[in-house]
Every structure is written in structure tokens, then in C-alpha cells.
Amino acid sequence: MTFLEMDAQYAVTEAVKGMKDQAQEQHMQGLMTDISEACFPICTRNMTKPVDDKCIENCTRIYIDSWNMMSRTVIPELKKQSGLA
């Protein structure tokens, strides 16, 4: 493999890594938005008290656990239905 080919391969590898990192960051930002939209209304129902950090923590944990359970169930089924499994 020539130096030019190695340089091009490195550039492609770095570009792919950058796209994966960006997609992961966007996923995390979306997840944080979804959690905020789901948990804040629940944990701020009683506006006479400050936001209950324990409520936010529990709601976030439940949201993420539910998301993970759905992912383990739904994604394999979608792959199976699309012929990718």
C-alpha cells in the first residue's frame, strides 16, 4: 500500500469516526430532551416545592431502563422483519 493510499484510508476512517461521534452526540442530546419532557412535568406538579432531585433521578432511571428494554425487544424484531437478522 502506498503512502497516498494509507493517507486516504486514514482520512476515510477519521471521517467515519467523526460521523459516528456526531450521531452519538445527537442521540444523547435527543435523549436528554425526551427525558426532560417526560420527567419535568411529573416532578414539578407541586410548584410550591422546589424540584425534587430524587424524583428527576428516579424518572430518568426508569425512562432509560424502559428505553433499553424496548430497544432489546423492538430492534431485533425490526431487523427480522426487514430481513437484516
Summary of the structure (lengths in Angstrom):
residues: 85
radius of gyration: 20.6
end to end distance: 34.9
largest distance: 69.5
contacts: 174
relative contact order: 0.07
helix: 84%
strand: 0%
